[in-house]
């Protein structure tokens, strides 16, 4: 009986050893798997903490951006309201500007025509030697003038054009027209039986004098005088 039991015991021992070895291998594998899982767990835990931190940061940034957006939105609404008000004021001012521009253009046209007609003359005088006639010429600010002067007679004529200040000096001096003209700057003088001249003038007050000198003439004679002033707006 002892001889027959030995193989069974041996088999049992071998089986136990095999099972122990297998269990050892399984335990080693499970331990390694556990260690790997533990490592992965720690890694994932670290990643989770990092993501949680990033999420908190992004949430804070989002809150800040949301606050800034709300602030900008309020400012935009305010600016839009102000723009609408300014647009309305601009439209109103532009309408007033157009109305004033129209009135200004009409006034400018009327002023130009008034001055032009007031300073245009056509006369025929019988002038005694030693006498003459005077015509005012006014060039308003913002305009340039072209003055056409025509005078004709059988008597010898002196025709002069000069600023009103110089005319006042001439009247106070008691000098003859030709003598006074020769001493006055910015003046024009023409001599002859027929005078036909064109002069460009700047803004100011001027006088045109048509004079029949006694030193050349002995009897009265008719003098035809035509003075035309054309005003143009200056740039």
C-alpha positions as CSV (number, residue, x, y, z in Angstrom):
1,X,0.0,0.0,0.0
2,X,2.8,2.4,0.7
3,X,4.2,1.8,-2.7
4,X,0.9,2.6,-4.5
5,X,0.4,5.8,-2.4
6,X,3.7,7.4,-3.2
7,X,2.8,8.2,-6.9
8,X,-0.4,9.9,-5.9
9,X,1.3,11.9,-3.3
10,X,3.9,12.9,-5.7
11,X,1.3,13.9,-8.2
12,X,-0.4,15.9,-5.6
13,X,2.8,17.6,-4.6
14,X,3.6,18.4,-8.2
15,X,0.1,19.7,-8.7
16,X,0.4,21.9,-5.6
17,X,3.7,23.2,-6.7
18,X,2.3,23.9,-10.2
19,X,-0.7,25.7,-8.7
20,X,1.6,27.6,-6.4
21,X,3.8,28.6,-9.4
22,X,0.8,29.6,-11.4
23,X,-0.6,31.6,-8.5
24,X,2.8,33.2,-8.1
25,X,2.8,34.2,-11.8
26,X,-0.7,35.4,-11.6
27,X,0.1,37.4,-8.4
28,X,3.1,38.9,-10.1
29,X,1.1,39.8,-13.1
30,X,-1.7,41.2,-11.0
31,X,0.8,43.2,-8.9
32,X,2.4,44.5,-12.0
33,X,-1.0,45.4,-13.4
34,X,-1.9,47.0,-10.2
35,X,1.3,49.0,-10.1
36,X,0.6,50.1,-13.7
37,X,-2.9,51.0,-12.9
38,X,-1.7,52.8,-9.8
39,X,0.7,54.8,-12.0
40,X,-2.0,55.6,-14.5
41,X,-4.3,56.5,-11.8
42,X,-1.8,59.0,-10.3
43,X,-1.1,60.3,-13.8
44,X,-4.8,60.8,-14.5
45,X,-5.3,62.3,-11.1
46,X,-2.6,64.8,-11.8
47,X,-4.1,65.5,-15.2
48,X,-7.5,65.9,-13.6
49,X,-6.1,68.4,-11.1
50,X,-4.4,70.3,-13.9
51,X,-7.5,70.3,-15.9
52,X,-9.5,71.4,-12.9
53,X,-7.1,74.2,-12.3
54,X,-7.2,75.2,-16.0
55,X,-11.0,75.1,-15.9
56,X,-11.0,77.4,-12.9
57,X,-8.7,79.8,-14.7
58,X,-10.8,79.7,-17.8
59,X,-13.9,80.2,-15.8
60,X,-12.3,83.2,-14.2
61,X,-11.3,84.5,-17.6
62,X,-14.8,83.9,-18.9
63,X,-16.3,85.8,-16.1
64,X,-13.9,88.7,-16.7
65,X,-14.6,88.7,-20.4
66,X,-18.4,88.5,-19.7
67,X,-18.0,91.5,-17.5
68,X,-16.0,93.4,-20.1
69,X,-18.5,92.4,-22.8
70,X,-21.4,93.7,-20.7
71,X,-19.5,97.0,-20.1
72,X,-18.7,97.4,-23.8
73,X,-22.3,96.6,-24.7
74,X,-23.5,99.3,-22.3
75,X,-21.0,101.8,-23.8
76,X,-22.0,100.8,-27.3
77,X,-25.7,101.4,-26.5
78,X,-24.7,104.8,-25.0
79,X,-22.6,105.7,-28.1
80,X,-25.3,104.6,-30.4
81,X,-27.8,106.8,-28.6
82,X,-25.3,109.7,-28.8
83,X,-24.7,109.0,-32.5
84,X,-28.4,109.1,-33.2
85,X,-28.7,112.4,-31.3
86,X,-25.6,113.9,-33.2
87,X,-27.0,112.6,-36.5
88,X,-30.3,114.4,-35.8
89,X,-28.4,117.6,-34.9
90,X,-26.2,117.3,-38.0
91,X,-29.3,116.9,-40.2
92,X,-30.9,119.9,-38.6
93,X,-27.7,122.0,-38.9
94,X,-27.2,120.9,-42.5
95,X,-30.7,122.0,-43.4
96,X,-30.1,125.4,-41.7
97,X,-26.8,125.6,-43.6
98,X,-28.4,125.0,-46.9
99,X,-31.0,127.6,-46.2
100,X,-28.4,130.1,-45.1
101,X,-26.3,129.2,-48.2
102,X,-29.2,129.9,-50.4
103,X,-29.9,133.2,-48.6
104,X,-26.2,134.1,-48.8
105,X,-26.1,133.4,-52.6
106,X,-29.2,135.5,-53.2
107,X,-27.7,138.3,-51.0
108,X,-24.4,138.1,-52.8
109,X,-26.1,138.3,-56.1
110,X,-28.2,141.3,-55.0
111,X,-25.2,143.1,-53.5
112,X,-23.2,142.5,-56.6
113,X,-25.9,143.8,-58.9
114,X,-26.6,146.8,-56.5
115,X,-23.0,147.9,-56.4
116,X,-22.5,147.3,-60.2
117,X,-25.6,149.3,-61.1
118,X,-24.8,152.1,-58.6
119,X,-21.3,152.6,-60.0
120,X,-22.2,152.7,-63.7
121,X,-23.0,156.0,-65.3
122,X,-23.9,157.6,-68.6
123,X,-24.1,161.4,-68.9
124,X,-23.7,164.2,-71.3
125,X,-22.6,167.5,-69.7
126,X,-21.9,170.9,-71.0
127,X,-18.8,171.8,-69.0
128,X,-17.2,175.2,-68.7
129,X,-13.4,175.2,-68.9
130,X,-11.9,175.1,-65.4
131,X,-14.7,172.8,-64.2
132,X,-15.4,169.1,-64.1
133,X,-17.6,166.3,-62.7
134,X,-16.8,163.6,-60.1
135,X,-18.1,160.0,-60.0
136,X,-17.7,157.7,-57.0
137,X,-16.7,154.0,-57.5
138,X,-17.1,151.6,-54.6
139,X,-15.6,148.1,-54.7
140,X,-16.9,146.0,-51.8
141,X,-14.8,143.5,-49.8
142,X,-14.7,140.1,-51.5
143,X,-14.9,141.6,-55.0
144,X,-12.6,142.7,-57.8
145,X,-13.8,145.4,-60.2
146,X,-13.2,146.1,-63.8
147,X,-14.0,149.8,-64.6
148,X,-14.4,150.9,-68.2
149,X,-14.0,154.7,-68.5
150,X,-15.0,156.6,-71.6
151,X,-15.0,160.4,-72.0
152,X,-15.2,162.3,-75.3
153,X,-15.5,166.0,-76.2
154,X,-14.4,168.7,-78.7
155,X,-12.5,170.2,-75.7
156,X,-9.3,168.8,-74.3
157,X,-9.9,166.6,-71.3
158,X,-8.1,165.5,-68.2
159,X,-9.6,162.2,-66.7
160,X,-8.3,160.8,-63.4
161,X,-9.0,157.9,-61.1
162,X,-7.7,157.7,-57.6
163,X,-8.5,156.5,-54.1
164,X,-11.0,158.6,-52.1
165,X,-8.3,159.4,-49.5
166,X,-6.2,160.9,-52.2
167,X,-9.2,162.8,-53.6
168,X,-9.8,164.4,-50.2
169,X,-6.1,165.4,-50.1
170,X,-6.5,166.9,-53.6
171,X,-9.5,168.9,-52.7
172,X,-7.8,170.2,-49.6
173,X,-4.6,171.1,-51.5
174,X,-6.2,173.6,-53.9
175,X,-3.9,172.3,-56.7
176,X,-5.0,171.8,-60.2
177,X,-6.1,168.3,-61.1
178,X,-3.0,167.4,-63.2
179,X,-0.6,168.9,-60.6
180,X,-2.3,166.9,-57.8
181,X,-2.5,163.7,-59.7
182,X,1.3,163.8,-60.5
183,X,1.9,163.8,-56.7
184,X,-0.6,161.0,-55.8
185,X,0.5,157.4,-55.9
186,X,-1.9,154.6,-56.9
187,X,-3.7,156.9,-59.3
188,X,-4.4,157.1,-63.0
189,X,-4.5,160.1,-65.3
190,X,-5.3,160.3,-69.0
191,X,-5.2,163.3,-71.3
192,X,-6.9,163.9,-74.7
193,X,-10.0,164.6,-76.6
194,X,-11.3,161.0,-76.3
195,X,-10.4,158.8,-73.4
196,X,-11.2,155.1,-73.4
197,X,-9.5,153.0,-70.7
198,X,-10.1,149.9,-68.6
199,X,-8.8,149.7,-65.0
200,X,-8.8,146.7,-62.6
201,X,-9.5,147.8,-59.0
202,X,-9.2,146.1,-55.6
203,X,-11.8,146.6,-52.8
204,X,-11.9,150.3,-51.7
205,X,-13.5,153.7,-52.5
206,X,-12.4,155.6,-55.6
207,X,-13.2,158.8,-57.5
208,X,-13.3,159.3,-61.2
209,X,-12.8,163.0,-62.2
210,X,-13.5,164.3,-65.7
211,X,-12.0,167.8,-65.9
212,X,-11.9,170.4,-68.7
213,X,-8.7,172.4,-68.1
214,X,-9.0,176.2,-68.7
215,X,-5.4,176.3,-70.0
216,X,-6.3,174.4,-73.2
217,X,-10.0,175.4,-73.7
218,X,-11.8,178.7,-74.2
219,X,-15.5,177.8,-74.5
220,X,-17.9,175.3,-72.9
221,X,-18.5,172.1,-74.8
222,X,-20.5,168.9,-74.4
223,X,-18.7,166.0,-72.7
224,X,-20.0,162.5,-73.2
225,X,-19.1,160.3,-70.2
226,X,-19.7,156.6,-69.8
227,X,-18.4,154.6,-66.8
228,X,-19.2,150.9,-66.4
229,X,-18.2,148.9,-63.3
230,X,-18.3,145.1,-63.4
231,X,-17.8,143.3,-60.1
232,X,-16.7,139.7,-59.8
233,X,-16.2,137.7,-56.5
234,X,-12.6,137.4,-55.6
235,X,-11.1,134.0,-54.5
